[in-house]
């Protein structure tokens, strides 16, 4: 029988693969289009999925996170492509970061999942709780990407 943490990491990897599969045939040009009625594009959603996962880990641990420079400005809460003053990462770089992130989280935090920290404003106080929340969050953005793809006919 799989341990609870193995199940969590398996889900983290599985859902990430679903997200990456969804964008397999998209181009940099397609992921930059902001469909009518949206504030962001597919590139923003991908960067936000990546950034948000580490940001919530930081919110719990109060430790630095392995996020490239600029991600807060491009992909933080409340940001949008219309406000970008520097070019964001290309699609291939985002794909690579997203693919590596579950392994990196397991490496950095795998033996600390149940370590107790001060609760966040959402009441999370362990890294395991953060990962459950960020898997849910990724699903919301994956659905947004699916909807955007329909609007863009791709």
Secondary structure, 3 states (H helix, E strand, C coil): CCCHHHHHHHHHHHHHHHHHHHCCCCCHHHHCCCCCCCCCCHHHHHHHHHHHHHHHHHHHHCCCCCCCCCHHHHHCCCCCHHHCCCCCCCHHHHHHHHHHHHHHHHHHHCCCCCCCCCCCCCCCCCHHHHHHHHHHHHHHHHHHHHHHHHHHCC
